[in-house]
């Protein structure tokens, strides 16, 4: 159990087992308050017979007769995720952020993901206050390709994609040289039991263990080429360049392109196309471990060719979707290789339905996230930090 004892304006002590750590906290007021988390090594989730994968509609590759997806999404494992449950509803988001950060610093790289449950963090503003008081460097989302809206300082909607669509496991912004090291999800509206919307967790070590060494070797040699074709907003079915870069000014976009050293071109219809090549392996910033870190399947054109918004346009070329991936030399990735990688990912994935006010924190380099399609209501908020 992590405990913080506040006797203002003195220092704060955090206890984990018998080990004590002390740090200073400046605060106002003359009262003492005790806040604590109880640690559980496993989230108790019943068999997920509603969380179907193989044969599920709007799961890229799920209708492929040769797919090797599990029939159902696996339940969480021991310490994947570990659960830290607040022992009271007292305190403010800022108070809980101080304790949560200490846990993250100690345990996030070890576990890859942590679930905080029961904190009095309410709505987008409460989540923003929790986030800002963690003391990490928040990130914007310029150039990000998920469908999202700004909610509060540092906070976005997790995804505004269609509810029925399953979002494949991926590391956030692994298609970019600039990506978050930590990713936060807050559950504002929980999905109803049996209605889908499970949040998926996939450790990249488990993916790598299942991948064909020859597949990895080819990607290591060539890298991945990411190609984007973003229509202007009046022609967009999925995401426009204006939404992607949070501007209507082409000169702002061009500054971004030049700074990132991307090849880019404005099309006659007002669309923006650009491309760049980056490696599929990346060293973890804290441990130095080389990990599989790529959007090669999440941004492959089949992710959108099997999307409801493009269901009536089966002949659309891959390079006219908002995104597509190829080998770094510009050649197409074999369909069986894309399916093999997707099989390995889903075989490595566990998941569960988040509860209202849950905060799920990812080491974005180690653990991928995903979402199963759902019915009814579900709303998650997201935030990213660069450290």
C-alpha positions as semicolon CSV with decimal commas, in nm:
position;residue;x (nm);y (nm);z (nm)
1;X;0,000;0,000;0,000
2;X;0,123;0,348;-0,089
3;X;0,038;0,607;0,172
4;X;0,084;0,979;0,186
5;X;0,062;1,161;0,517
6;X;0,016;1,534;0,492
7;X;0,091;1,746;0,799
8;X;0,111;2,085;0,640
9;X;0,341;2,256;0,571
10;X;0,590;1,983;0,663
11;X;0,720;1,706;0,442
12;X;0,538;1,409;0,292
13;X;0,629;1,046;0,344
14;X;0,537;0,768;0,104
15;X;0,549;0,409;0,226
16;X;0,562;0,100;0,008
17;X;0,587;-0,208;0,225
18;X;0,854;-0,128;0,481
19;X;1,050;0,110;0,262
20;X;0,999;0,481;0,318
21;X;1,077;0,765;0,081
22;X;1,049;1,133;0,162
23;X;1,004;1,443;-0,052
24;X;0,899;1,802;0,005
25;X;0,555;1,937;-0,071
26;X;0,459;2,303;-0,049
27;X;0,093;2,345;0,039
28;X;-0,138;2,575;0,231
29;X;-0,372;2,503;0,522
30;X;-0,339;2,361;0,868
31;X;-0,482;2,011;0,864
32;X;-0,365;1,653;0,837
33;X;-0,505;1,416;0,576
34;X;-0,420;1,056;0,506
35;X;-0,458;0,924;0,152
36;X;-0,359;0,577;0,040
37;X;-0,384;0,319;-0,237
38;X;-0,432;-0,053;-0,188
39;X;-0,236;-0,262;-0,437
40;X;-0,381;-0,571;-0,604
41;X;-0,175;-0,781;-0,841
42;X;-0,466;-0,891;-1,057
43;X;-0,788;-0,740;-1,185
44;X;-1,070;-0,989;-1,130
45;X;-1,256;-1,019;-1,462
46;X;-1,494;-1,306;-1,551
47;X;-1,453;-1,494;-1,882
48;X;-1,518;-1,243;-2,158
49;X;-1,761;-1,433;-2,377
50;X;-1,898;-1,105;-2,516
51;X;-1,552;-0,983;-2,620
52;X;-1,539;-1,177;-2,946
53;X;-1,238;-1,131;-3,176
54;X;-1,228;-1,393;-3,452
55;X;-1,510;-1,326;-3,696
56;X;-1,604;-0,995;-3,534
57;X;-1,724;-0,729;-3,775
58;X;-1,508;-0,419;-3,826
59;X;-1,194;-0,581;-3,685
60;X;-0,925;-0,548;-3,955
61;X;-0,825;-0,900;-4,056
62;X;-1,096;-1,054;-3,840
63;X;-1,293;-1,189;-4,136
64;X;-0,985;-1,327;-4,308
65;X;-1,045;-1,706;-4,317
66;X;-0,677;-1,760;-4,238
67;X;-0,664;-1,540;-3,929
68;X;-0,539;-1,688;-3,604
69;X;-0,711;-1,448;-3,367
70;X;-0,827;-1,586;-3,033
71;X;-1,200;-1,648;-3,023
72;X;-1,235;-1,407;-2,731
73;X;-1,024;-1,132;-2,582
74;X;-0,811;-1,270;-2,298
75;X;-0,864;-1,147;-1,942
76;X;-0,595;-0,951;-1,753
77;X;-0,297;-1,142;-1,615
78;X;-0,105;-1,103;-1,292
79;X;0,032;-0,748;-1,280
80;X;-0,098;-0,678;-1,628
81;X;-0,236;-0,445;-1,522
82;X;-0,160;-0,409;-1,150
83;X;-0,439;-0,225;-0,967
84;X;-0,390;0,061;-0,719
85;X;-0,726;0,139;-0,562
86;X;-0,787;0,455;-0,360
87;X;-0,886;0,383;-0,003
88;X;-1,108;0,690;0,022
89;X;-1,283;0,949;-0,190
90;X;-1,121;1,235;-0,001
91;X;-0,859;1,473;-0,131
92;X;-0,822;1,653;-0,462
93;X;-0,690;1,539;-0,801
94;X;-0,370;1,728;-0,715
95;X;-0,330;1,532;-0,389
96;X;-0,372;1,198;-0,561
97;X;-0,140;1,298;-0,845
98;X;0,149;1,331;-0,598
99;X;0,108;0,971;-0,482
100;X;0,032;0,832;-0,827
101;X;0,349;0,983;-0,970
102;X;0,560;0,809;-0,708
103;X;0,404;0,476;-0,805
104;X;0,461;0,545;-1,175
105;X;0,824;0,633;-1,118
106;X;0,875;0,310;-0,922
107;X;0,667;0,063;-1,119
108;X;0,558;0,177;-1,466
109;X;0,863;0,055;-1,658
110;X;0,844;-0,277;-1,470
111;X;0,475;-0,343;-1,537
112;X;0,428;-0,141;-1,856
113;X;0,083;-0,027;-1,747
114;X;-0,089;0,066;-1,419
115;X;-0,459;0,098;-1,335
116;X;-0,558;0,359;-1,075
117;X;-0,912;0,307;-0,951
118;X;-1,144;0,500;-0,718
119;X;-0,970;0,838;-0,713
120;X;-1,197;1,147;-0,682
121;X;-1,110;1,265;-1,033
122;X;-1,424;1,386;-1,209
123;X;-1,471;1,487;-1,571
124;X;-1,233;1,646;-1,815
125;X;-1,132;1,930;-1,585
126;X;-1,065;1,694;-1,295
127;X;-0,857;1,471;-1,520
128;X;-0,668;1,777;-1,645
129;X;-0,588;1,881;-1,288
130;X;-0,468;1,531;-1,206
131;X;-0,252;1,528;-1,519
132;X;-0,099;1,873;-1,469
133;X;-0,013;1,801;-1,107
134;X;0,181;1,489;-1,198
135;X;0,456;1,725;-1,310
136;X;0,526;1,561;-1,646
137;X;0,555;1,752;-1,975
138;X;0,222;1,736;-2,156
139;X;0,212;1,701;-2,534
140;X;-0,013;1,839;-2,805
141;X;-0,149;1,627;-3,090
142;X;-0,044;1,818;-3,402
143;X;0,016;1,564;-3,676
144;X;-0,174;1,293;-3,488
145;X;-0,397;1,080;-3,707
146;X;-0,664;0,950;-3,468
147;X;-1,004;1,122;-3,468
148;X;-0,996;1,332;-3,149
149;X;-1,116;1,661;-3,003
150;X;-0,964;1,887;-2,738
151;X;-1,150;1,874;-2,404
152;X;-0,937;2,059;-2,146
153;X;-0,575;2,159;-2,092
154;X;-0,366;1,860;-2,197
155;X;-0,676;1,644;-2,248
156;X;-0,835;1,503;-2,565
157;X;-1,112;1,258;-2,638
158;X;-0,954;0,913;-2,667
159;X;-1,122;0,844;-3,000
160;X;-1,422;0,981;-3,185
161;X;-1,416;0,695;-3,434
162;X;-1,740;0,504;-3,495
163;X;-1,849;0,301;-3,193
164;X;-1,877;-0,025;-3,386
165;X;-1,516;-0,008;-3,504
166;X;-1,246;-0,201;-3,318
167;X;-0,925;0,001;-3,287
168;X;-0,623;-0,225;-3,335
169;X;-0,350;-0,244;-3,070
170;X;-0,080;0,016;-3,127
171;X;0,181;0,232;-2,954
172;X;0,066;0,592;-2,960
173;X;0,219;0,791;-3,249
174;X;0,477;0,523;-3,330
175;X;0,449;0,652;-3,687
176;X;0,630;0,970;-3,580
177;X;0,979;1,054;-3,460
178;X;0,807;1,252;-3,183
179;X;0,581;1,039;-2,964
180;X;0,465;1,025;-2,600
181;X;0,654;0,818;-2,345
182;X;0,348;0,801;-2,120
183;X;-0,015;0,772;-2,223
184;X;-0,313;0,825;-1,992
185;X;-0,675;0,718;-2,035
186;X;-0,954;0,837;-1,807
187;X;-1,298;0,674;-1,807
188;X;-1,564;0,946;-1,813
189;X;-1,854;0,720;-1,917
190;X;-1,812;0,345;-1,862
191;X;-1,949;0,096;-2,116
192;X;-2,238;-0,119;-2,005
193;X;-2,158;-0,481;-1,914
194;X;-2,182;-0,706;-2,217
195;X;-2,185;-0,414;-2,461
196;X;-1,819;-0,418;-2,566
197;X;-1,577;-0,129;-2,545
198;X;-1,309;-0,330;-2,368
199;X;-0,972;-0,155;-2,337
200;X;-0,692;-0,374;-2,467
201;X;-0,333;-0,403;-2,337
202;X;-0,053;-0,564;-2,539
203;X;0,309;-0,586;-2,425
204;X;0,551;-0,551;-2,715
205;X;0,774;-0,824;-2,570
206;X;0,489;-1,072;-2,619
207;X;0,441;-0,957;-2,978
208;X;0,809;-0,993;-3,059
209;X;0,817;-1,344;-2,912
210;X;0,545;-1,450;-3,158
211;X;0,681;-1,284;-3,473
212;X;0,867;-1,474;-3,743
213;X;1,237;-1,375;-3,715
214;X;1,257;-1,340;-4,094
215;X;0,971;-1,087;-4,090
216;X;1,142;-0,885;-3,819
217;X;1,476;-0,899;-4,000
218;X;1,327;-0,759;-4,321
219;X;1,160;-0,473;-4,136
220;X;1,479;-0,405;-3,942
221;X;1,667;-0,377;-4,271
222;X;1,413;-0,163;-4,459
223;X;1,209;0,020;-4,194
224;X;0,852;0,132;-4,260
225;X;0,736;0,401;-4,498
226;X;0,434;0,592;-4,370
227;X;0,228;0,760;-4,640
228;X;-0,054;1,003;-4,559
229;X;-0,315;1,150;-4,789
230;X;-0,531;1,399;-4,598
231;X;-0,817;1,564;-4,787
232;X;-0,930;1,916;-4,718
233;X;-1,215;1,922;-4,467
234;X;-1,487;1,973;-4,730
235;X;-1,387;1,643;-4,894
236;X;-1,292;1,438;-4,588
237;X;-1,458;1,110;-4,490
238;X;-1,224;1,035;-4,201
239;X;-0,976;1,307;-4,107
240;X;-0,870;1,624;-4,287
241;X;-0,536;1,803;-4,280
242;X;-0,707;2,091;-4,097
243;X;-0,816;1,855;-3,817
244;X;-0,479;1,681;-3,811
245;X;-0,275;1,998;-3,769
246;X;-0,535;2,211;-3,584
247;X;-0,514;2,491;-3,841
248;X;-0,669;2,619;-4,165
249;X;-0,342;2,784;-4,266
250;X;-0,131;2,586;-4,513
251;X;0,180;2,776;-4,409
252;X;0,150;2,632;-4,056
253;X;0,140;2,284;-4,205
254;X;0,439;2,354;-4,427
255;X;0,642;2,466;-4,125
256;X;0,557;2,135;-3,956
257;X;0,659;1,939;-4,267
258;X;0,990;2,118;-4,306
259;X;1,075;2,084;-3,938
260;X;0,999;1,711;-3,949
261;X;1,185;1,676;-4,281
262;X;0,887;1,505;-4,448
263;X;0,838;1,481;-4,823
264;X;0,506;1,657;-4,891
265;X;0,287;1,783;-5,174
266;X;-0,037;1,980;-5,204
267;X;-0,279;1,814;-5,446
268;X;-0,502;1,994;-5,697
269;X;-0,814;1,907;-5,493
270;X;-0,664;2,070;-5,180
271;X;-0,546;1,744;-5,021
272;X;-0,208;1,710;-4,854
273;X;0,012;1,406;-4,915
274;X;0,335;1,334;-4,730
275;X;0,563;1,043;-4,647
276;X;0,862;0,946;-4,436
277;X;1,055;0,635;-4,334
278;X;1,138;0,534;-3,976
279;X;1,267;0,214;-3,807
280;X;1,037;-0,048;-3,652
281;X;1,262;-0,098;-3,350
282;X;1,321;0,161;-3,080
283;X;1,524;0,161;-2,758
284;X;1,329;0,216;-2,439
285;X;1,436;0,554;-2,294
286;X;1,476;0,419;-1,940
287;X;1,589;0,058;-1,977
288;X;1,765;0,071;-2,316
289;X;1,581;-0,244;-2,428
290;X;1,523;-0,265;-2,804
291;X;1,151;-0,311;-2,867
292;X;0,906;-0,358;-3,155
293;X;0,759;-0,009;-3,189
294;X;0,561;0,057;-3,506
295;X;0,222;0,137;-3,661
296;X;0,282;-0,100;-3,949
297;X;-0,058;-0,275;-3,912
298;X;-0,258;0,006;-3,747
299;X;-0,182;0,238;-4,040
300;X;-0,191;-0,016;-4,319
301;X;-0,453;0,070;-4,580
302;X;-0,656;-0,239;-4,489
303;X;-0,730;-0,075;-4,156
304;X;-0,952;0,167;-4,350
305;X;-1,055;-0,051;-4,643
306;X;-1,226;-0,262;-4,373
307;X;-1,384;0,046;-4,211
308;X;-1,756;0,131;-4,241
309;X;-1,685;0,477;-4,381
310;X;-1,514;0,322;-4,683
311;X;-1,736;0,014;-4,720
312;X;-1,889;0,148;-5,043
313;X;-1,553;0,224;-5,204
314;X;-1,377;-0,114;-5,234
315;X;-1,161;-0,008;-5,530
316;X;-0,999;0,292;-5,363
317;X;-0,618;0,274;-5,401
318;X;-0,426;0,239;-5,074
319;X;-0,245;0,568;-5,140
320;X;-0,579;0,752;-5,138
321;X;-0,663;0,650;-4,784
322;X;-0,563;0,892;-4,505
323;X;-0,277;0,658;-4,419
324;X;-0,094;0,353;-4,551
325;X;0,226;0,165;-4,468
326;X;0,486;0,004;-4,694
327;X;0,835;-0,130;-4,656
328;X;1,087;0,151;-4,630
329;X;1,189;0,103;-4,994
330;X;0,833;0,178;-5,108
331;X;0,730;-0,179;-5,192
332;X;0,402;-0,316;-5,062
333;X;0,400;-0,535;-4,751
334;X;0,273;-0,882;-4,832
335;X;-0,089;-0,942;-4,712
336;X;0,020;-1,259;-4,530
337;X;0,283;-1,059;-4,338
338;X;0,026;-0,801;-4,228
339;X;-0,203;-1,084;-4,114
340;X;0,082;-1,261;-3,934
341;X;0,167;-0,946;-3,737
342;X;-0,200;-0,889;-3,651
343;X;-0,231;-1,250;-3,536
344;X;0,072;-1,209;-3,308
345;X;-0,066;-0,885;-3,165
346;X;-0,415;-1,012;-3,084
347;X;-0,275;-1,338;-2,942
348;X;-0,076;-1,121;-2,701
349;X;-0,363;-0,892;-2,596
350;X;-0,568;-0,884;-2,276
351;X;-0,846;-0,644;-2,193
352;X;-1,132;-0,535;-1,970
353;X;-1,408;-0,276;-1,945
354;X;-1,290;0,032;-1,759
355;X;-1,504;0,171;-1,477
356;X;-1,601;0,535;-1,430
357;X;-1,309;0,748;-1,300
358;X;-1,053;0,474;-1,374
359;X;-0,717;0,611;-1,488
360;X;-0,510;0,371;-1,697
361;X;-0,145;0,473;-1,744
362;X;0,073;0,323;-2,018
363;X;0,444;0,314;-2,072
364;X;0,381;0,387;-2,439
365;X;0,704;0,227;-2,557
366;X;0,637;-0,105;-2,383
367;X;0,258;-0,147;-2,403
368;X;0,011;-0,101;-2,686
369;X;-0,352;0,000;-2,634
370;X;-0,669;-0,082;-2,823
371;X;-1,048;-0,072;-2,808
372;X;-1,313;-0,323;-2,900
373;X;-1,621;-0,189;-3,076
374;X;-1,921;-0,123;-2,855
375;X;-2,291;-0,049;-2,834
376;X;-2,448;0,223;-2,621
377;X;-2,242;0,482;-2,438
378;X;-1,870;0,488;-2,365
379;X;-1,639;0,788;-2,333
380;X;-1,270;0,784;-2,255
381;X;-1,041;1,085;-2,239
382;X;-0,671;1,075;-2,323
383;X;-0,354;1,265;-2,240
384;X;0,011;1,229;-2,337
385;X;0,342;1,330;-2,185
386;X;0,689;1,340;-2,337
387;X;0,862;1,212;-2,022
